[in-house]
């Protein structure tokens, strides 16, 4: 957000230099990013106090030799007025009117020798020094300026025409010199989306008094009662609705002071009614909307010929559409709160008005609407519509219902002031769900404990009252504090609310002024997070075997996960798996909570396969499985591992660049299991639609099934656009089951003092006999001296016969008490 300092000074006296004020605001949580100086000595174009002055236009006459030029007679406080040749189109209406000094039209006057921006240059920021010259036979030494030539904005359609209390000849820098503050609005200071909100903060920080604008109105028109009915079908989403009718207005351009402030706040002036609506939103923080009252009456003639206009707020109907003010036809999401009449929708509450009831060029009677909306609902609707407006920006961050009345009154007063007309008596205030008042108790000890600085009760009370909190002393060291309406960031929870109040005190003291102190509280007992410790140990073991951790979104689409079944797609009529679905997804690619971690890991592998052949990654994360009869899904922790590409990186010393296979992945898993000390794993062949038939196994430890590992099916590899012809190995494991096997303690052995003896044996067995079963029998028969068994060769040949194989093992025997020999 950005605002001119001159506007801020209307509500609070400021004597600090702009840079110091910016520093003060930043330290208080309003992070000022940039200051832009206009006309001041710090500006890129400082305005010469002698040569850039305020001129008073006395007369406008047609140039005798040019139809598109005029001669303006201007009083600059000198003995004689000056004549300026100009082609400004906004002076043409005054040609031939004679003496117009009574209109009070004033404009920036630039004398010969002054430097300004070249308003006709194509390149931005080009400056020029004014030199006198003849223009169609008449000498011209001076000029009247547009905003572009002064560096205020890019506006160059005409010269600046304004009303001012400054006398002719006053230095222009004193009249229009300004500083633009640009700052970030953080979530906890949404109250500073209004100039008054900023002024309130500055007043508290500087010890000055806040001056509020005039909210009083003179209502002399016919009563609005009986002419309009208001109703909210969902008070929880629309707790307040205020309506004011102004009749007999005249639409025209806003005065220059309002146009300038809007432009400096990056808003485009349109007409006095629309400009007032935007101005009040920026000033008070309450967005409002103007309806053409006559259009509403015409619509009412169809549903209640003799009755009142009816405005109803409700949720959008199924397939409801609305043409908004930007001429876009929009499909309404179910969350949208609509402002309607019995005929159809008129606007999207809190976000944007509709074209069917907008103010027209010939509008004479307007209804001002100022309402309160649920900030979560506004945020959901704006996101679903991908429609971001200034009103939606403010409502989505929270606007207190009390501001609806202030916004309506201020808008009505300014419209009457700038557009004329009568304000109808008896404005309507529909307030079905008043906001609660937040009251909290705060003690001196609470403040001292959290801030680490000793403050008196009177100091604490003074700081809070400066921010418009109401404080009542209820003891020698305790206050009862009531939060003002505009402070939606103060929690009603006693613990959180007290912390919020203490944060406000810290802001007022100044964070940089709070001394560094040691924590004086008793530290709570330190307890290990066993589950997290085990998970971190697992990650360490995986990185030790050269795997890289990835972290992916927990949101996906059913179509993305369906790729895991590319080799065996679901038959027609087969029930689709249930998902946890998002009501308001931020993207079409993030609509459900994932059911598979393997899908996420394969997506990352596919993305990286465009840049590297060798991929070794893992992810630890949750999947979300809906449970019948339960509101919340089962959140199951999983581990996914994906490897593909050459076994080793190519290097000048040579490397094994053959593709990885099942046993590489099995070795990684066994290394991890050994590091976790969970015991010996067993592997059994398994059939799984995502894996290559005959190249997948389920792994278990004891009676606990951990998961599945193997080579991904070629059809699944193709579905993920992974390189064809290169094996992709993956494991999908139940992390909860795996980590549950990890024991707090495990046995360790002393390093052996005596050498081991190696013996090799070869066994001819049937093809169906597994290596695991042979190893189990060897270990069973080997006795306590057998320390290790390793398979080092498998042979198949004609001399062994069909269905036979030779399995060769190395056996190591070792005694803890002596050196063994080959003798039995």
N, C-alpha and C positions, 0 to 999 in steps of 0.2 A: 504494500500500500504506500501511497505517497500523498503528501499534503503540503501546502504553502505555509510558511511560518506566519505570514500575515493573518491567515484565517485562524490559526491557533491563538494568536494574540487577542482575538476578539473575545475570548472566554477566560483568559488568564494573563496577568501581567508578567512579562518575561524580560529580564535585564541581562541574562547570561548571553555571551557570544554563542552563535549557532554551533560551533564545534564543541563547546563545553556542554551545551544542552544535549547534543547528540551523545556525548559520552555519558552524561547523567542518565539519559533514557536507556542506553544500552546496558549500563550496570544495573538498572532496575527491571530488566527483562524485555525491553522493547529494542530489539537489535537494529540499530540504524546502520544501513549498508552504505549509503551515499548521500552526499549533500550537493545539490546543484544551485549555484549562485546565479541570480538574474540581476544584471545591472550593477551589482555591488563591486567594490574593488577586487574581491576574490574571483569574480566571474571571468570567463573567457573573453567577454566583451564588456568591460566596465563602461558605464555611461558617464560621459563628461558632464560634470555638474553645471558648467557654463554654457555648453552647446546643445545639450539635450534637456529640454524644459517642457513644462506643461503649457499648451496653447489653448486659448478660448476662441472658438470659431464664431465670427461675427456675421459673415455674409458669404454666400456661395453664388457665383455668377458663371454663365457659360463662357468658355474660352472663345474669343472672336474668330479664331482661325482653325478650330478643331471641335468636331461634334462630341468626341469622347474625352475631352478634357474640360476641367472647370478651374475657375480661379477662386481660391478660398482666402478670405481676409481673416487674419488670425491675430488676436491680442496675446502678446507674450510678456506683458508687463513693462514694455518699453514705452518711450514717448509716443511712438507711432506704431500702428499695427503693420504686420508684414503680409505680403501676398504670396501665395504658394500655388504653383501650377501642379495639378494632380489629376489622375484618371480614376481615383477611387470610386467605384460604383455606388457605395453607400452614401456618397454626398449628393448624388444626382437628384434625389427627392427634394432637396432644399434649394435647387436652382430657382431663382426668380422670386423667392419669398421675402427678399429684402433683409431687414435687420432681424437676425435669428438669435441674437445674443441672449434673449430671454429663455431660450430652450436649454441653456447651460451645457451645450455640447463642447466637450473638451477632448483634446487629442495630443499625443506626443509630438513635439515640434523639434526637428533636427536642423541645426544651423550649419552653414557652410564651414567646412573644416573638421566636422565631427566624423567619427568612424562608426559605421553600422554594418550589419550583414547585408550582402547583396541579395535582395529578394527575388531577383530574376536568374541568378546563377544556378546552373545544373548541379554543380558539386556543392555538397552541404558545408556550411561553415566558412564560406568565402566572404571576406570582408571588403569594404570599399570606403574610401574617404570622399565625403561629399564635396563636389566642386560646382560652382555656379555655371550655368550655361543657358543659352536661349532655347526655349521650347515653343516652336511654332510662332516665332517672332516676339515672344515675351520673355524677358530675363527671369530666370528662376534660380535663387541661391539657397533655398531651403526646401524641406520636405516634411510632410506628415506621414507617420509610420504605421505599418502593420505590425502584427505580433512577430512575424518571421524576421523582419529587419531588426527587431530589437532582441531576438534570441529567446523569445518567450515560448513560441510554438511554431508550427509550420503553416499556420493560418496566414493567407495572403490574398484573400478575396476582397478585402477593403481595409481602410485605415481603422485604427482604434477610435471609437467614439464612446465616451463615457461621461458620467456625472461625477464631479469631485468637489470637495470642499476646499481643496488647495487653490490658491490664487494663481492667475496666469503668471508664467515666468518662474514658478517653483521648480527646482531641480527635479527632473523626472525620477531620479533614483530615490528621492524622498517620497514620491507618490506611488511608484510601482516597483521599486527594488524589492527583491524577495529572495528567500531561500527555500528550496524544495527538499523536504526530508523524505527519503525513501527507506522504509524499514520492513522487516519481516514480522508477520503476525503469527506468533507461536500459539499452540493449542490452548495454553493456560492464560492467554491474554487476549482472547477473542473480543473482549470489551473495548479494545482499542481499534476496532474496525470503524469507530465513529470519532470524529474530531473532538466531540465533548468527552469521550472516553479518554483520549490522549490528554486533553486539557485537565481532566480530573487527576490523572496520574502526575502530570507536571506540577499542578497546584500543590499536591501533597508533598512532592519531592522538594519543592522550593519554598514551601511555607506561605504560598500566596492563596488568595481567595478565588474560588471558581465562580465565574459569572455565567449563568444559564441564559439561553435566549428566551424571548417572550413567547409564552404558550397561550396567552389569553386571546380569546376570539370574541368578536361582536356578532352574535347570532341574532339576526333580525328577520330572517325569511320565514315562510310558513313552516310549521313543525313537520319533522320527519316521521313522527309517530303516526301510524296508520297508513303510511305511504310505502313503508319498507318493513319486511319481516326477515329476521336472521335465524338460522338454525344450523347447529353442528351435529351430525350424526355420530361423530367420534370425538368427543371432547378430549380424550386422551391424546389425540393427534392434532386437534385444533382447539386449544383451551380458551381462546379469546378471539373476538371478532368485533372491531370498531368501525362504524361507518359514519361519514359526515358528507352532507350534500351542499354543494355550492352552485347556485343558479345565477345565470346571466353573466357569464364570464366572456372575455374576448381573448381568443388565442392569438399570440404574437410572439416575436422573439423576446427572450429574457433580457434584462438589463446587463450591461457589460460586466459588472462586478460578479454576477452569478456565472455568466459564461466563462469568465476567466478562471474562477475557482474550480469549476467543473473540468476545464481543460487541463489545469495544473494537477488535478487529481485523476487524469487520464480518462475522462468521460466526455462524450461528444454532446454539445448543446443541441437541442432540437426545437423546442418551443417552451413557453413559460410554464405550462402545466407539467409536461414531461420533465423539464429541468428542475422544477420544484420537487417532484417525486424523487429524483436522483439526489438532489441537494439535501433533502431531509434524511435520506438513507445515509449519506456520508456524514451529516452533522450529528444526528441523534443516534444512528445505528439501527433504526427501525425501517426496513423496506416497506413500501406501500404501493398501492396500485390505484390508478384512476380509471373508472368505467364511464362511458358515455351514458348518462342517465336517460336520455331520450331513447337510445337504443334498447336499454333495459325496459323502459315503459312500453315500447312497441312490442317487445317479446311478451311482456305481461298481458297485453291485450289478447293474446292467443290462449293463455291458460287461466287468466283471471281478469276479464274485461273490466269489472268494477272493483277489483280488489287491489291489494298492494303488490309491489314488486317483491319477489321472494328470492333470497339468496341462501343456498344450502351448500354446506361442505360435506363431502362424502368421499369414500374410496371409489376408484375408477371401476366402471363396469367392464365385464369381459369384452374384449375387442374394441373398447372405446378409443376413439381418435379425436384429436384436436388440432386445429391449425393455430399455431402460436404466432406471436408478434413478429417473428423472423420469417413468416410465410412458409414455414415447414409443417407438413402434416405428420403428426407424431402418434405412434401407437402407445397407449398408456399402459404402464406396468401395473400389476395389482396393487402395489404399494402407494400409487399416486393419490394424493388428496386433491380433489377437484372442487373448485368453486363453481357452482351451477345454479341454474334456476330450474323450475319444473320442465322446461323445454329441452335443455341440453347443457353441456359443459361450457363454462365461460373462460376459465383459466386454470392453470396448474398451481395450486396453492403453494405459496412460498418460493416458486421458481420462475414462472413466466406467465404473462397474460395471454389471452386468446385474441385472435384477430376479429372475432365476431362482435366484440363489445369495446374495442379500443377507442380512444379519443380520436375524433376526426378533425379535419381542418375547419369544419363549420360547427364543431361542438360548442354548445352554449351552457349546458348544464352537466356537471360531472359529479360522480359519487366517489369519494375517497375511501378506500378500504385499507385498514391497517390491522393485521391479525398476528396471532402467535401460532407457531407450528412446532411439532415434535422434531427435534434436530436429527434424531436417528432416521426417522421416516423420510425427512427431506434428503438426507445423504443417500439413502437407498434409492430413492426415486431419481435423483439427479444422476447417480451412477448408472442406473438402468437405462435412462434416456440418453446418456452421454451429453447432457445439457447442463452447462455450467454458466450460471448467471451471477451477477453481483448480489442479487437477493438470495439466491440459493447458497452462495458462499457464506453469507452471514447467518442465515437460518440453520445451516448445517453445523455451525459451530456454537449455536445457542443464543437466542434472543429472548430475554425475559418478557413474560406477558404484560408486565407493567408498561413497557415501552410502546405498546400498541396505542394506548391513549395519547401519550406524548407525541408520537409520530403523526397521528391523525390530526391533532390540534395544530401542530406546527405546520403541516402541509396546508391545512385549511387557511391558516392565517397568511402564509406566504402567497397562496393562490389569490386570495382576496386582495392582497397588497399589490400583486403584479398583474393580475388579470381582471380585477374588479369583481362584481357580483355580490350576491347576498348569501350568507351562510344560514342554512336552515336551522331553526331552533330544535332542541331536543335531539342531539346526536344519539345514535344507537350504540350501546355497549353491551354486547352479548358475551358473558363471562361465566360459562357453566362450570369451569374447573379452576378456581383460583389457586395460584401457586402458594406453596407452603413457605412460611417464614423460618429461616434457619437461625437458631439460637444455640450458642455454645458457651460452656464455662471454661475459663482460662485462668491459670494461676501463675504467679511470678516464678514459682519453682519449675513449672512446665517450660517456661521460656528459657530460664537459666540452664536447665538440663539439656535442652536440645541445641541452643545456640552457643553455650559455653561462654556467655558474657552476662554480667549482672546488670539488669535494668530494673528501675523502680516501677512501682505500679502506675505512677503518674506518667512516666515515660511511655510505657506500653499503651496506656489509654490514649495518650496524645498521638502516637503513631497510628493507631487504628482509627481514631476519630478523624484524623487528616484524610483518611481513605473513605470516609463517610460511614464507617461502622458505628453502630450505637453501642455505647459501653455503660454498664451499670455496675458500680462497686457493690459486691455482696459479701465482703469480708475485708480483712486487713490486707490480704494479698491475693484477692480473687476478683475476676471480672465476669459479668454475664454479657456476652457479645452477640449482637444481632447483625447479621450480614445485610448490606443494602441489596435492593432488587437486582442491580446490574451485575452482582458478583455471583454468577452461576458456577464459578470454579471452586467455591467454598462448599465442602462436603457437609452433609447433615450428620454423618457418622461422627460420634464424639471423638474418637481417636484420630481419624483422618482429618476431621474438621479442625481440631486443635493444631495439628501439624500445618494445615493450610494457613491458619492465623499467624503462627510463628514464622512461616515463610514470608508473610506480608511484613511482619515486624523486621525481619532480616533485610528485606528490600529497602525499607525506609531507613534503617540504620546504615545500610550500604555494605554489600558483601565484602568489599575491599577493606572496610573498617573493622570487621570482626576479627579479633586476634586469633592466632593459631593456638589451640589448646589441646592437651591430651584428653582422651576420653576418660571421664571419671566414674562412669557407670561400672557395675560389676559385669564382667563378661559372662555370657551364658555358657553353659557347658558345651564343649566341642564334641560332636559325635560324627562318626564317619557315615558317609552315605554309601553303604555297601553295594547297592545296585549300580551306582555311578562308578564306584571304584572298579568293579568287575568289568563294566562296559569299557572303561578307559584302558584296562589291562588288555582286553580283547583287541581294541584298536591299536595298541602298541605292538602286539604280536603280529597283527596283519601288516603294519607298516614295516616291521622287521623283515618280512619276507617280500619286501619291495612292492607292496600294494599301496595305491593312493586312495585316500578317502574322498568321496564326493557327497554333497548334500543337495537334494533335489526338492522340488515342490511336493507337498502332500496332496495337491489338487491335480486332477487329470480328467480324462473323459473315458466313458465305457469303451468307445471305439479304439482308443489307444491301447487299453489293456487287452482288447479282443485279439490283438496281434499275437499274443502268446499262444493262441489256439489256432494259428493259421494252418497248421498241419492237420487239424481235426476240427473244423468250424462247427458251431452248433447247428443241429438240424432244425428245419422249420417247425415252429411250434414248441421247441425246447425253451424252457423257462430261462429268462435272463437273470444274471446274478443281481441281487439287491445292492444299491449304493446309498451312501449318505450324500444327499444332493444339497447344493447351496441354493438358497432362495434368490440371492442377488449376486451371481458370479461376476467377477470383474473382467473376465475374458471367456470367450467361447472355448478356450483350451483348458479352463480351470473350472469345471462345473460340478465335479463330484470328488469326494474323498477317496483316495486310492485304496484298492483291495490287494495290490501286489507291489512289492518293493522291487522285484526282478524287472518289471516293466520300466521303472525309473532308471535302473542301472543300465539296462540295454539301450535306452534312449541316449544316455550320456556316452556310452561306448560307440554308438552309431555316429553321434556328432563329432567325436574325437577321431574316428577312423578316417575322416577326410584329411587329417593332418599327420597321423602317425600310424605305423603298422602294429606296433607293440603296445597293447593296452592291458593294464593290470589295475583294477579298481575294486573298491568295495563301498557299501553304504550300510549304515545302521540307521533304522528309522521305524516308524509305526505304520501299520495298515489299519483300516477301519472297517469292521465287519458288523453290519446291522444285526441286531438280535431280536427275535420275535418277542413281542410283548414288552420290550424295553425301550425307553426313550433315548438312551444313549447307546452308541455302538461299542463293540468290543475293540479296544485299542491294543493290538498285539505288536510287540517289538519283533522285528525281523532283521536278518543279516543277509545281504545279497553280495555275491562275489562274481565278477566277470573277468575272464582273461582271454586273450586272443593274440595271434601274431607269433613272431619267432620266439623261441625259448630264451635266447639271450640277445642282447644288443650287439650288432656287428661292430668289430673293432680291429685295430691293426694287429693285435695279438691273436686274432682268430676267435671264433665264437660258434656255438651250436645254434644255428639259425633255422633249424627245423621247427615246424609249427608245434605249439603246445598241444597236449592231448589230455585225456582223462586222468592220467597218472600225475601230471603236473598239478592239476587242481586237487587231486586226492592228497598229494604230498603237502600242499599248502594247508589243507584242512587238518591233516595229522599233526603238522607242526604247531598249529594253533591249539589243538586239543591237548597236546603234550605240554604246552606252556601254561594252559589253564589247570592241568593236573586233574582232569575229569575222568581218567581211565581209558581203557582200550575201546576203540570204536569198531563196530561191525558194519559191513557193507553188504547189501543184498540187491540183486537186480530188481528194477522196477520199471513199469510202463507208465510214461507220463507224456501227455500230448505236446508239451513244449520241448521235449528232448528227443534225440535221435534214438530210434529203437535199438536196444542192445548195448547202448553206451551211456546208460544212466543207472544210478543206484540210490537207494535210500540209506541214510546213515543213522545209526542209533548207538547209544551208549547204555549198556545194560538193557533195561526194559523201556528206556525213553527214546522215542523217535525224535531226531533233531531236524531232519529235513532231507532234501534231494540235491544231488549234484550230478553233472554229466555234460555231454555235448549237446548244444542247442540244435534243434531240428533245422535242416536247411530251409524249409518253408518259413519258419519263424525268422531265421537270419535274413531272408529276402524281404519279409514284411517290415523289418526295421532298417532296411537299406544298408545292412552291414556288408562288407566285401564278400563276394561269393567265392567258394572254393577254399576258404580258410576256416578251420574249425574254431567255433566260439564255445568256450567252456563256461559254465555258470553253476553257482550253488545258491539255493534258496533255503535259508535255515530259520528255524524258530529260535529267536534269540532268548526269549523268556525261558524256554525249556533248557537251552544250553547253559545259560548262566546259573540256573537253579542247581545244576550239577556241580558247580564250583564250590568246594568246601573251604571253610575258614582256615583250616589247618590241613597239612599234608605231610607225609613222611619224606624225609631226605636221608640219603646214605652218605657215609664218609667216603672220601676219595679212596679208591683201592690202593692197598700197599703192595700187592703182589700182581705179577703180570698174568694176562689171560692166555689160554691155550685155544687155538683155532682148529676146528675139525670140519671137513666138508663131507656132505652126504648127498647122494642122488637117489631119487625115488621114481619108479615108473608107476604111474597111476592112470585111472580112467580120465578121459577128457572132462567129464562132468565134475570131477573132484576140484574144489576150489583151493587156492593158495591159503586162504584164511583157515580152512579146516585142517590142512596139513600142518600149518604153523602151530595151531592150537594143540594138536596131538604131540608135536615135537616138544613144546614147552611142558606139556603134562608129563611126558616121559623123561625129560631131561633132568629133573630134580632141581634142588636148590642151587647147585653149582652152575647151572645154565644161566648165563647173564644176557645173552642176546642171540637172536635168530634173524638171518637175512636171506631172502631169495635172490640168487645172483644169475640164474640161467633157466630157461625153459626150452626144451628141444622136442621137436616132432619129426619123425622120419619113418621110412618104409620098414626098417628093421625093427621098430617098436610095434608095428602093427596098427591097424585102423582103430581109431578111438582111444589111442594111448598117447601119453606125453611124459617127458622126463623132467622132473623138477629138482634143481640143484640148490642146496642151502649151505650157507656157512654158519657154523655154530661156535659160539664163544663160551668157554668154561672158565670160571674164576672163583678162587677161594679167598675169604677174608682173613684166613689165618696162615696160609702157606702157599708155596709155589707148586702148581700142579705139573705132573708129567704125563706122558702118553700112556703110561701103564694103567691098566684098569685094576 
